[in-house]
Amino acid sequence: MSIAVFEIEKPNYISVTLGEQSSVSTETTPPSAFLTQIMLGSLATQALYVAAKLGIADLLAGGPKPVAELASATNTDAAALYRVLRALASVGVFTEQGSHVFALTAPAAALRSDVPNSMRDVAIFWGEEWHWNVWGKLIHSVHVDSEVTYLMLSDGTHVAIRGLVVVEPQQPADAVANSAVGAS
């Protein structure tokens, strides 16, 4: 029995108007369902990130493949990769055509690296650890008494954030020296 990691209804009931003022109509959606879908967006972002980073769409460009073959090509655990692909299939990214066999959908094809206007790099950008950490520290940025928050990246570089403004990355020594005076 397979269970999807998250289920998000396809957005056929949310009306979005972009213009001078953006608005989202949720008249037919219960507030709890609407908020749950927003919260689950972080899971979808990470699942897209994993698929994009592993190049799953490129591997499926020639046609459907079993998850075991995809796992072998990406040096990943087949069961874990299956769960990610099932989660993405539940929202229309990829489709499971048979037992553990996945194929591209139109949205998944946009994750290919060799197509015009590819979304692969965008999906990777939004899911990368440094970007994820900036949004994870948002609560610290909105406090009135908040100074600059420094995040240390895996390479030892520090990124200073105040609100949603990312200050230029600094080397560790510079970040420590500047943390005493704050950033302007």
C-alpha positions as CSV (number, residue, x, y, z in Angstrom):
1,M,0.0,0.0,0.0
2,S,1.4,3.4,-0.9
3,I,0.6,6.6,0.9
4,A,1.4,10.0,-0.6
5,V,3.6,12.2,1.5
6,F,1.2,15.1,1.0
7,E,-2.0,15.7,-0.9
8,I,-2.7,19.1,-2.4
9,E,-5.8,19.5,-4.6
10,K,-4.9,20.9,-8.0
11,P,-5.6,24.6,-7.9
12,N,-8.9,24.6,-10.0
13,Y,-10.8,26.2,-7.2
14,I,-8.5,29.0,-6.2
15,S,-8.9,32.2,-8.3
16,V,-5.8,34.4,-8.4
17,T,-5.9,37.9,-9.8
18,L,-2.6,39.6,-10.4
19,G,-2.4,43.3,-11.0
20,E,-2.0,46.4,-8.9
21,Q,-3.4,44.5,-6.0
22,S,-3.1,40.7,-5.9
23,S,-5.9,38.7,-4.4
24,V,-6.8,35.1,-3.9
25,S,-10.5,34.0,-3.8
26,T,-11.2,31.2,-1.4
27,E,-15.0,31.4,-1.4
28,T,-15.5,27.7,-2.1
29,T,-12.6,26.5,0.0
30,P,-13.0,26.0,3.7
31,P,-10.4,28.2,5.6
32,S,-8.7,25.1,7.2
33,A,-8.3,23.4,3.8
34,F,-6.9,26.6,2.2
35,L,-4.4,27.2,5.1
36,T,-3.4,23.5,5.1
37,Q,-2.6,23.7,1.3
38,I,-0.4,26.7,1.9
39,M,1.5,25.0,4.8
40,L,2.0,21.9,2.6
41,G,3.6,24.1,0.0
42,S,6.9,23.8,1.8
43,L,6.8,20.0,1.3
44,A,6.0,20.3,-2.3
45,T,8.9,22.8,-2.7
46,Q,11.3,20.3,-1.2
47,A,10.0,17.4,-3.3
48,L,10.4,19.5,-6.5
49,Y,13.9,20.5,-5.3
50,V,14.9,16.8,-4.9
51,A,13.5,15.9,-8.3
52,A,15.2,18.8,-10.0
53,K,18.5,18.4,-8.2
54,L,18.6,14.6,-9.2
55,G,17.6,15.4,-12.8
56,I,14.6,13.1,-12.7
57,A,12.8,14.9,-15.6
58,D,15.9,14.5,-17.8
59,L,16.1,10.8,-17.0
60,L,12.4,10.4,-18.0
61,A,12.8,12.4,-21.2
62,G,13.1,9.2,-23.2
63,G,9.9,7.7,-21.7
64,P,8.6,6.0,-18.5
65,K,11.1,4.3,-16.2
66,P,10.8,2.1,-13.1
67,V,11.8,3.9,-9.9
68,A,14.6,1.2,-9.4
69,E,16.2,2.4,-12.6
70,L,15.9,6.1,-11.6
71,A,17.3,5.3,-8.1
72,S,20.3,3.5,-9.6
73,A,21.0,6.4,-12.0
74,T,20.8,8.9,-9.2
75,N,22.5,6.9,-6.5
76,T,19.5,7.1,-4.2
77,D,17.4,4.7,-2.2
78,A,14.6,3.4,-4.4
79,A,11.9,3.4,-1.6
80,A,12.7,6.9,-0.6
81,L,12.8,8.1,-4.2
82,Y,9.5,6.4,-4.8
83,R,7.9,8.3,-1.9
84,V,9.1,11.6,-3.4
85,L,7.8,10.8,-6.9
86,R,4.5,9.6,-5.5
87,A,4.1,12.8,-3.6
88,L,4.8,14.8,-6.8
89,A,2.5,12.6,-8.8
90,S,-0.3,13.4,-6.3
91,V,-0.1,17.0,-7.4
92,G,0.3,16.4,-11.1
93,V,4.1,16.6,-11.4
94,F,5.0,13.2,-12.9
95,T,2.6,10.4,-13.3
96,E,2.8,6.8,-12.1
97,Q,1.9,4.6,-15.1
98,G,2.2,1.3,-13.4
99,S,3.6,-0.2,-10.3
100,H,6.6,2.0,-9.5
101,V,6.9,3.3,-13.1
102,F,7.0,7.0,-13.6
103,A,6.6,9.3,-16.6
104,L,6.7,13.0,-17.4
105,T,3.7,15.3,-17.3
106,A,3.6,18.8,-18.8
107,P,4.7,20.3,-15.5
108,A,7.4,17.7,-15.0
109,A,8.7,18.4,-18.6
110,A,9.4,22.0,-17.5
111,L,11.9,20.6,-15.0
112,R,14.1,19.2,-17.9
113,S,17.4,21.0,-18.2
114,D,17.3,21.1,-22.1
115,V,14.0,22.8,-22.7
116,P,13.4,26.5,-23.3
117,N,12.3,28.3,-20.1
118,S,13.3,25.3,-18.0
119,M,12.2,25.6,-14.3
120,R,14.9,23.2,-13.1
121,D,17.3,25.9,-11.8
122,V,14.4,27.8,-10.3
123,A,13.2,24.7,-8.4
124,I,16.8,24.1,-7.2
125,F,17.2,27.7,-6.1
126,W,14.0,27.7,-4.0
127,G,15.0,24.4,-2.3
128,E,18.6,25.0,-1.6
129,E,19.6,24.9,2.1
130,W,20.8,28.5,2.2
131,H,17.5,29.8,0.8
132,W,15.5,27.5,2.9
133,N,17.3,28.7,6.0
134,V,16.6,32.4,5.2
135,W,12.9,31.8,5.2
136,G,13.1,29.5,8.3
137,K,14.5,32.5,10.2
138,L,11.8,34.9,9.1
139,I,10.3,35.1,12.6
140,H,13.6,36.6,13.9
141,S,13.6,39.2,11.2
142,V,10.2,40.7,12.0
143,H,10.8,41.3,15.7
144,V,11.2,45.0,16.5
145,D,14.3,44.4,18.6
146,S,15.9,42.1,16.0
147,E,19.4,42.8,14.9
148,V,20.8,41.2,11.8
149,T,20.6,37.4,11.8
150,Y,23.6,35.5,10.5
151,L,23.3,32.2,8.8
152,M,26.3,30.0,8.3
153,L,26.4,28.2,4.9
154,S,28.0,24.8,4.5
155,D,31.2,26.4,3.1
156,G,31.7,28.6,6.2
157,T,30.4,31.8,4.5
158,H,27.9,33.8,6.6
159,V,24.8,35.5,5.1
160,A,23.4,38.4,7.0
161,I,19.6,38.9,6.9
162,R,17.4,41.7,8.2
163,G,13.8,41.3,7.3
164,L,13.7,39.8,3.8
165,V,16.9,41.7,2.7
166,V,19.9,39.5,2.2
167,V,23.1,41.4,2.9
168,E,26.1,40.4,0.8
169,P,27.7,37.1,2.0
170,Q,30.7,37.6,4.3
171,Q,33.5,35.3,5.3
172,P,33.2,34.1,8.9
173,A,35.7,36.6,10.5
174,D,33.9,39.6,8.9
175,A,30.5,38.3,10.0
176,V,31.6,38.0,13.6
177,A,33.2,41.5,13.6
178,N,30.1,43.1,12.1
179,S,27.7,41.3,14.4
180,A,28.8,43.5,17.3
181,V,27.9,46.7,15.4
182,G,24.9,45.4,13.3
183,A,24.3,46.2,9.7
184,S,23.0,49.4,8.2
